[in-house]
Amino acid sequence: MPELKQAMPNTERSAASTPPLAGRVAVVAGATRGAGRGIARMLGEAGATVYCTGRGSRRRPSDTGYYAGRPETIEETAELVDAVGGTGIAVRVDHSAEAEVAGRFARVEDDHRRLDILVNVFWGGPSVTQWGKFWTHSLAQGRALFEAVWPHVMTARYAAPLMVGRRSGVIVQLTEGIGRICSTISVGWPRSGSRTPSVGSSRGKA
């Protein structure tokens, strides 16, 4: 059929070839390995600039905690982002250290004046060895769980102003358990012009 062979207009071809996240900026906190590395790569494939943060770097490998001695690095993850068409930026950050977290987001603001996506996919505390009925656990183990969550809260707290200022953004929270739990918080403003942000939250299991 001749009509099916007509060339696509240049504007349509350009739109079709533009990656969906071109011009967007993401931070993947915990991008050294595993799910964080995979998420960073996929964001890069979609065209985003991705800050790959974590404690394992070539200059200063992880030397404490569960991942001490592991070979993976944030630089490798950034290179994977580059390889699929995104822009990978490796930055060593200990997300339990407030000064490092604050400095990271200050750099994002200086470099880009925006942040569109934050993915928290790291464990911020010691290994938890007890599972099941909470009343059979030690209180010390229970306190460790709350302490492990705090770096996630702190990271989101420093990311949010970069989103709220532009009235747009999404925070994705990944945690471990029986299966993987994913919570998403989106920040947006209604089209009516209201100055009150709307915050949507969804939760799913992968």
Residue pairs with C-beta under 8 A, 6 or more apart in sequence:
8 16
18 47
19 45
19 46
19 47
19 48
19 85
20 46
20 47
21 43
21 46
21 47
21 48
21 86
21 116
22 47
22 48
23 47
24 47
24 48
24 49
24 116
24 117
25 48
25 49
25 51
25 108
25 112
25 114
25 115
25 116
25 117
26 40
26 43
26 48
26 49
26 50
26 51
26 115
26 116
26 117
26 118
26 119
27 50
27 51
27 53
27 104
27 105
27 108
27 115
27 117
27 118
27 119
27 159
28 36
28 39
28 40
28 43
28 50
28 51
28 52
28 53
28 77
28 119
28 121
29 36
29 53
29 54
29 93
29 95
29 118
29 119
29 120
29 121
29 122
29 155
30 36
30 53
30 54
30 95
30 119
30 120
30 121
30 122
30 123
31 37
31 39
31 40
31 50
31 52
31 53
31 54
31 74
31 77
31 121
32 52
32 54
32 55
32 56
32 62
32 67
32 70
32 72
32 73
32 74
32 77
33 56
33 67
33 70
33 72
33 77
34 121
35 121
35 174
35 180
36 54
36 77
36 119
36 121
36 122
37 72
37 76
37 77
37 80
39 119
39 121
40 50
40 52
40 77
40 78
40 80
40 81
40 88
40 119
41 77
41 80
41 81
41 84
43 50
43 81
43 86
43 117
43 119
44 50
44 80
44 81
44 82
44 84
44 85
44 86
44 87
44 88
45 84
45 85
45 86
46 86
47 85
47 86
48 86
48 87
48 116
48 117
49 86
49 87
49 89
49 112
50 78
50 81
50 86
50 87
50 88
50 89
51 89
51 91
51 104
51 108
52 74
52 77
52 78
52 81
52 88
52 89
52 90
52 91
53 74
53 91
53 92
53 93
53 95
53 104
54 74
54 77
54 92
54 93
54 122
55 62
55 67
55 92
55 93
55 94
56 62
56 67
56 70
56 72
56 73
56 74
57 73
57 74
57 75
57 90
57 92
58 73
58 75
59 92
60 92
61 69
61 70
61 71
61 73
62 68
62 69
62 70
63 69
65 126
66 123
66 127
73 90
74 90
74 91
74 92
75 90
77 88
77 90
78 88
78 89
78 90
79 88
80 88
81 87
81 88
82 88
91 104
91 107
93 100
93 101
93 104
94 100
95 101
95 122
95 124
95 151
95 152
95 154
95 155
96 124
96 150
96 151
96 154
98 154
101 151
101 154
101 155
101 158
102 158
104 158
105 115
105 158
105 159
105 162
108 115
108 162
109 115
109 162
114 162
114 166
115 159
115 162
115 163
115 169
116 163
116 168
116 169
116 170
117 169
117 170
117 171
117 172
118 155
118 156
118 159
118 163
118 169
118 170
118 171
118 172
119 171
119 172
119 174
120 152
120 155
120 156
120 171
120 172
120 173
120 174
121 172
121 174
122 151
122 152
123 148
123 176
124 147
124 148
124 149
124 150
124 151
124 152
125 144
125 145
125 147
125 148
125 149
125 151
126 144
126 148
128 141
128 144
128 145
128 148
129 141
130 136
130 137
130 138
130 141
134 142
152 173
156 171
156 173
156 185
159 169
159 171
160 169
160 171
160 187
162 169
163 169
163 170
163 171
163 187
164 187
164 197
167 187
167 188
167 189
167 197
168 187
168 188
168 189
169 186
169 187
170 184
170 185
170 186
170 187
171 184
171 185
171 186
171 187
172 182
172 183
172 184
172 185
173 182
173 183
173 184
173 185
174 180
174 181
174 182
175 181
175 183
179 205
179 206
180 205
180 206
181 203
181 204
181 205
181 206
182 203
182 204
182 205
182 206
183 201
183 202
183 203
184 200
184 201
184 202
184 203
185 199
185 200
185 201
186 199
186 200
186 201
187 197
187 198
187 199
188 197
188 198
188 199
188 200
189 195
189 196
189 197
189 198
190 198
